[in-house]
């Protein structure tokens, strides 16, 4: 559903990462969000 895609994108853009001096300057990864619907 498009509403979940927009919610996941919004959450991903708000994600903050901690710096690691040993990590390469360019990093690539995947973020997975699991949504559960409840009433």
mmCIF file of the N, C-alpha and C atoms, coordinates in Angstrom:
data_MODEL
# 
_entry.id   MODEL 
# 
loop_
_atom_site.group_PDB 
_atom_site.id 
_atom_site.type_symbol 
_atom_site.label_atom_id 
_atom_site.label_alt_id 
_atom_site.label_comp_id 
_atom_site.label_asym_id 
_atom_site.label_entity_id 
_atom_site.label_seq_id 
_atom_site.pdbx_PDB_ins_code 
_atom_site.Cartn_x 
_atom_site.Cartn_y 
_atom_site.Cartn_z 
_atom_site.occupancy 
_atom_site.B_iso_or_equiv 
_atom_site.pdbx_formal_charge 
_atom_site.auth_seq_id 
_atom_site.auth_comp_id 
_atom_site.auth_asym_id 
_atom_site.auth_atom_id 
_atom_site.pdbx_PDB_model_num 
ATOM 1   N N  . UNK A 1 1  ? 0.842  -1.180 0.000  1.00 0.00 ? 1  UNK A N  1 
ATOM 2   C CA . UNK A 1 1  ? 0.000  0.000  0.000  1.00 0.00 ? 1  UNK A CA 1 
ATOM 3   C C  . UNK A 1 1  ? 0.891  1.248  0.000  1.00 0.00 ? 1  UNK A C  1 
ATOM 4   N N  . UNK A 1 2  ? 0.503  2.222  -0.767 1.00 0.00 ? 2  UNK A N  1 
ATOM 5   C CA . UNK A 1 2  ? 1.304  3.444  -0.909 1.00 0.00 ? 2  UNK A CA 1 
ATOM 6   C C  . UNK A 1 2  ? 1.474  4.165  0.426  1.00 0.00 ? 2  UNK A C  1 
ATOM 7   N N  . UNK A 1 3  ? 0.450  4.113  1.291  1.00 0.00 ? 3  UNK A N  1 
ATOM 8   C CA . UNK A 1 3  ? 0.568  4.807  2.578  1.00 0.00 ? 3  UNK A CA 1 
ATOM 9   C C  . UNK A 1 3  ? 1.686  4.203  3.428  1.00 0.00 ? 3  UNK A C  1 
ATOM 10  N N  . UNK A 1 4  ? 1.912  2.889  3.316  1.00 0.00 ? 4  UNK A N  1 
ATOM 11  C CA . UNK A 1 4  ? 2.996  2.265  4.071  1.00 0.00 ? 4  UNK A CA 1 
ATOM 12  C C  . UNK A 1 4  ? 4.356  2.608  3.481  1.00 0.00 ? 4  UNK A C  1 
ATOM 13  N N  . UNK A 1 5  ? 4.421  2.734  2.172  1.00 0.00 ? 5  UNK A N  1 
ATOM 14  C CA . UNK A 1 5  ? 5.677  3.117  1.522  1.00 0.00 ? 5  UNK A CA 1 
ATOM 15  C C  . UNK A 1 5  ? 6.084  4.511  1.980  1.00 0.00 ? 5  UNK A C  1 
ATOM 16  N N  . UNK A 1 6  ? 5.143  5.430  2.021  1.00 0.00 ? 6  UNK A N  1 
ATOM 17  C CA . UNK A 1 6  ? 5.474  6.796  2.439  1.00 0.00 ? 6  UNK A CA 1 
ATOM 18  C C  . UNK A 1 6  ? 5.861  6.838  3.917  1.00 0.00 ? 6  UNK A C  1 
ATOM 19  N N  . UNK A 1 7  ? 5.218  6.027  4.748  1.00 0.00 ? 7  UNK A N  1 
ATOM 20  C CA . UNK A 1 7  ? 5.580  5.970  6.167  1.00 0.00 ? 7  UNK A CA 1 
ATOM 21  C C  . UNK A 1 7  ? 6.984  5.386  6.349  1.00 0.00 ? 7  UNK A C  1 
ATOM 22  N N  . UNK A 1 8  ? 7.316  4.350  5.583  1.00 0.00 ? 8  UNK A N  1 
ATOM 23  C CA . UNK A 1 8  ? 8.645  3.747  5.667  1.00 0.00 ? 8  UNK A CA 1 
ATOM 24  C C  . UNK A 1 8  ? 9.713  4.728  5.195  1.00 0.00 ? 8  UNK A C  1 
ATOM 25  N N  . UNK A 1 9  ? 9.436  5.446  4.120  1.00 0.00 ? 9  UNK A N  1 
ATOM 26  C CA . UNK A 1 9  ? 10.402 6.422  3.607  1.00 0.00 ? 9  UNK A CA 1 
ATOM 27  C C  . UNK A 1 9  ? 10.622 7.534  4.626  1.00 0.00 ? 9  UNK A C  1 
ATOM 28  N N  . UNK A 1 10 ? 9.553  8.012  5.233  1.00 0.00 ? 10 UNK A N  1 
ATOM 29  C CA . UNK A 1 10 ? 9.661  9.062  6.249  1.00 0.00 ? 10 UNK A CA 1 
ATOM 30  C C  . UNK A 1 10 ? 10.502 8.577  7.428  1.00 0.00 ? 10 UNK A C  1 
ATOM 31  N N  . UNK A 1 11 ? 10.260 7.356  7.879  1.00 0.00 ? 11 UNK A N  1 
ATOM 32  C CA . UNK A 1 11 ? 11.029 6.801  8.996  1.00 0.00 ? 11 UNK A CA 1 
ATOM 33  C C  . UNK A 1 11 ? 12.498 6.634  8.616  1.00 0.00 ? 11 UNK A C  1 
ATOM 34  N N  . UNK A 1 12 ? 12.760 6.175  7.396  1.00 0.00 ? 12 UNK A N  1 
ATOM 35  C CA . UNK A 1 12 ? 14.145 5.983  6.947  1.00 0.00 ? 12 UNK A CA 1 
ATOM 36  C C  . UNK A 1 12 ? 14.897 7.304  6.897  1.00 0.00 ? 12 UNK A C  1 
ATOM 37  N N  . UNK A 1 13 ? 14.240 8.347  6.443  1.00 0.00 ? 13 UNK A N  1 
ATOM 38  C CA . UNK A 1 13 ? 14.899 9.651  6.352  1.00 0.00 ? 13 UNK A CA 1 
ATOM 39  C C  . UNK A 1 13 ? 15.198 10.238 7.730  1.00 0.00 ? 13 UNK A C  1 
ATOM 40  N N  . UNK A 1 14 ? 14.474 9.804  8.760  1.00 0.00 ? 14 UNK A N  1 
ATOM 41  C CA . UNK A 1 14 ? 14.700 10.283 10.124 1.00 0.00 ? 14 UNK A CA 1 
ATOM 42  C C  . UNK A 1 14 ? 15.743 9.450  10.868 1.00 0.00 ? 14 UNK A C  1 
ATOM 43  N N  . UNK A 1 15 ? 16.182 8.342  10.283 1.00 0.00 ? 15 UNK A N  1 
ATOM 44  C CA . UNK A 1 15 ? 17.126 7.448  10.938 1.00 0.00 ? 15 UNK A CA 1 
ATOM 45  C C  . UNK A 1 15 ? 18.483 8.123  11.086 1.00 0.00 ? 15 UNK A C  1 
ATOM 46  N N  . UNK A 1 16 ? 19.049 8.030  12.270 1.00 0.00 ? 16 UNK A N  1 
ATOM 47  C CA . UNK A 1 16 ? 20.368 8.600  12.557 1.00 0.00 ? 16 UNK A CA 1 
ATOM 48  C C  . UNK A 1 16 ? 21.337 7.458  12.821 1.00 0.00 ? 16 UNK A C  1 
ATOM 49  N N  . UNK A 1 17 ? 22.546 7.585  12.292 1.00 0.00 ? 17 UNK A N  1 
ATOM 50  C CA . UNK A 1 17 ? 23.562 6.559  12.451 1.00 0.00 ? 17 UNK A CA 1 
ATOM 51  C C  . UNK A 1 17 ? 24.725 7.118  13.251 1.00 0.00 ? 17 UNK A C  1 
ATOM 52  N N  . UNK A 1 18 ? 25.364 6.260  14.004 1.00 0.00 ? 18 UNK A N  1 
ATOM 53  C CA . UNK A 1 18 ? 26.551 6.657  14.760 1.00 0.00 ? 18 UNK A CA 1 
ATOM 54  C C  . UNK A 1 18 ? 27.774 6.551  13.859 1.00 0.00 ? 18 UNK A C  1 
ATOM 55  N N  . UNK A 1 19 ? 28.669 7.511  13.994 1.00 0.00 ? 19 UNK A N  1 
ATOM 56  C CA . UNK A 1 19 ? 29.897 7.511  13.195 1.00 0.00 ? 19 UNK A CA 1 
ATOM 57  C C  . UNK A 1 19 ? 30.833 6.408  13.676 1.00 0.00 ? 19 UNK A C  1 
ATOM 58  N N  . UNK A 1 20 ? 31.560 5.828  12.743 1.00 0.00 ? 20 UNK A N  1 
ATOM 59  C CA . UNK A 1 20 ? 32.556 4.805  13.052 1.00 0.00 ? 20 UNK A CA 1 
ATOM 60  C C  . UNK A 1 20 ? 33.821 5.150  12.276 1.00 0.00 ? 20 UNK A C  1 
ATOM 61  N N  . UNK A 1 21 ? 34.863 5.504  12.989 1.00 0.00 ? 21 UNK A N  1 
ATOM 62  C CA . UNK A 1 21 ? 36.113 5.919  12.345 1.00 0.00 ? 21 UNK A CA 1 
ATOM 63  C C  . UNK A 1 21 ? 36.733 4.805  11.508 1.00 0.00 ? 21 UNK A C  1 
ATOM 64  N N  . UNK A 1 22 ? 36.408 3.556  11.790 1.00 0.00 ? 22 UNK A N  1 
ATOM 65  C CA . UNK A 1 22 ? 36.974 2.422  11.059 1.00 0.00 ? 22 UNK A CA 1 
ATOM 66  C C  . UNK A 1 22 ? 36.163 2.058  9.818  1.00 0.00 ? 22 UNK A C  1 
ATOM 67  N N  . UNK A 1 23 ? 35.008 2.643  9.661  1.00 0.00 ? 23 UNK A N  1 
ATOM 68  C CA . UNK A 1 23 ? 34.137 2.316  8.526  1.00 0.00 ? 23 UNK A CA 1 
ATOM 69  C C  . UNK A 1 23 ? 34.581 3.071  7.276  1.00 0.00 ? 23 UNK A C  1 
ATOM 70  N N  . UNK A 1 24 ? 34.305 2.515  6.091  1.00 0.00 ? 24 UNK A N  1 
ATOM 71  C CA . UNK A 1 24 ? 34.631 3.232  4.856  1.00 0.00 ? 24 UNK A CA 1 
ATOM 72  C C  . UNK A 1 24 ? 33.766 4.482  4.724  1.00 0.00 ? 24 UNK A C  1 
ATOM 73  N N  . UNK A 1 25 ? 34.233 5.454  3.951  1.00 0.00 ? 25 UNK A N  1 
ATOM 74  C CA . UNK A 1 25 ? 33.495 6.713  3.822  1.00 0.00 ? 25 UNK A CA 1 
ATOM 75  C C  . UNK A 1 25 ? 32.166 6.530  3.095  1.00 0.00 ? 25 UNK A C  1 
ATOM 76  N N  . UNK A 1 26 ? 32.098 5.585  2.174  1.00 0.00 ? 26 UNK A N  1 
ATOM 77  C CA . UNK A 1 26 ? 30.843 5.315  1.470  1.00 0.00 ? 26 UNK A CA 1 
ATOM 78  C C  . UNK A 1 26 ? 30.334 3.939  1.885  1.00 0.00 ? 26 UNK A C  1 
ATOM 79  N N  . UNK A 1 27 ? 29.090 3.914  2.357  1.00 0.00 ? 27 UNK A N  1 
ATOM 80  C CA . UNK A 1 27 ? 28.483 2.665  2.784  1.00 0.00 ? 27 UNK A CA 1 
ATOM 81  C C  . UNK A 1 27 ? 27.111 2.532  2.145  1.00 0.00 ? 27 UNK A C  1 
ATOM 82  N N  . UNK A 1 28 ? 26.747 1.306  1.838  1.00 0.00 ? 28 UNK A N  1 
ATOM 83  C CA . UNK A 1 28 ? 25.458 1.013  1.224  1.00 0.00 ? 28 UNK A CA 1 
ATOM 84  C C  . UNK A 1 28 ? 24.786 -0.068 2.047  1.00 0.00 ? 28 UNK A C  1 
ATOM 85  N N  . UNK A 1 29 ? 23.480 0.050  2.231  1.00 0.00 ? 29 UNK A N  1 
ATOM 86  C CA . UNK A 1 29 ? 22.768 -0.958 3.001  1.00 0.00 ? 29 UNK A CA 1 
ATOM 87  C C  . UNK A 1 29 ? 21.280 -0.923 2.726  1.00 0.00 ? 29 UNK A C  1 
ATOM 88  N N  . UNK A 1 30 ? 20.566 -1.721 3.461  1.00 0.00 ? 30 UNK A N  1 
ATOM 89  C CA . UNK A 1 30 ? 19.118 -1.833 3.326  1.00 0.00 ? 30 UNK A CA 1 
ATOM 90  C C  . UNK A 1 30 ? 18.481 -1.670 4.693  1.00 0.00 ? 30 UNK A C  1 
ATOM 91  N N  . UNK A 1 31 ? 17.388 -0.956 4.738  1.00 0.00 ? 31 UNK A N  1 
ATOM 92  C CA . UNK A 1 31 ? 16.591 -0.835 5.955  1.00 0.00 ? 31 UNK A CA 1 
ATOM 93  C C  . UNK A 1 31 ? 15.266 -1.524 5.678  1.00 0.00 ? 31 UNK A C  1 
ATOM 94  N N  . UNK A 1 32 ? 14.868 -2.424 6.568  1.00 0.00 ? 32 UNK A N  1 
ATOM 95  C CA . UNK A 1 32 ? 13.574 -3.096 6.422  1.00 0.00 ? 32 UNK A CA 1 
ATOM 96  C C  . UNK A 1 32 ? 12.674 -2.675 7.575  1.00 0.00 ? 32 UNK A C  1 
ATOM 97  N N  . UNK A 1 33 ? 11.444 -2.325 7.246  1.00 0.00 ? 33 UNK A N  1 
ATOM 98  C CA . UNK A 1 33 ? 10.453 -1.976 8.253  1.00 0.00 ? 33 UNK A CA 1 
ATOM 99  C C  . UNK A 1 33 ? 9.343  -3.003 8.211  1.00 0.00 ? 33 UNK A C  1 
ATOM 100 N N  . UNK A 1 34 ? 8.916  -3.448 9.368  1.00 0.00 ? 34 UNK A N  1 
ATOM 101 C CA . UNK A 1 34 ? 7.804  -4.388 9.473  1.00 0.00 ? 34 UNK A CA 1 
ATOM 102 C C  . UNK A 1 34 ? 6.648  -3.652 10.141 1.00 0.00 ? 34 UNK A C  1 
ATOM 103 N N  . UNK A 1 35 ? 5.549  -3.549 9.420  1.00 0.00 ? 35 UNK A N  1 
ATOM 104 C CA . UNK A 1 35 ? 4.364  -2.886 9.939  1.00 0.00 ? 35 UNK A CA 1 
ATOM 105 C C  . UNK A 1 35 ? 3.371  -3.936 10.407 1.00 0.00 ? 35 UNK A C  1 
ATOM 106 N N  . UNK A 1 36 ? 2.725  -3.674 11.517 1.00 0.00 ? 36 UNK A N  1 
ATOM 107 C CA . UNK A 1 36 ? 1.640  -4.543 11.959 1.00 0.00 ? 36 UNK A CA 1 
ATOM 108 C C  . UNK A 1 36 ? 0.429  -3.662 12.227 1.00 0.00 ? 36 UNK A C  1 
ATOM 109 N N  . UNK A 1 37 ? -0.694 -4.114 11.756 1.00 0.00 ? 37 UNK A N  1 
ATOM 110 C CA . UNK A 1 37 ? -1.929 -3.363 11.914 1.00 0.00 ? 37 UNK A CA 1 
ATOM 111 C C  . UNK A 1 37 ? -2.669 -3.877 13.137 1.00 0.00 ? 37 UNK A C  1 
ATOM 112 N N  . UNK A 1 38 ? -3.076 -2.972 13.998 1.00 0.00 ? 38 UNK A N  1 
ATOM 113 C CA . UNK A 1 38 ? -3.851 -3.354 15.179 1.00 0.00 ? 38 UNK A CA 1 
ATOM 114 C C  . UNK A 1 38 ? -4.962 -2.344 15.372 1.00 0.00 ? 38 UNK A C  1 
ATOM 115 N N  . UNK A 1 39 ? -5.949 -2.770 16.077 1.00 0.00 ? 39 UNK A N  1 
ATOM 116 C CA . UNK A 1 39 ? -7.095 -1.874 16.306 1.00 0.00 ? 39 UNK A CA 1 
ATOM 117 C C  . UNK A 1 39 ? -7.185 -1.474 17.749 1.00 0.00 ? 39 UNK A C  1 
# 
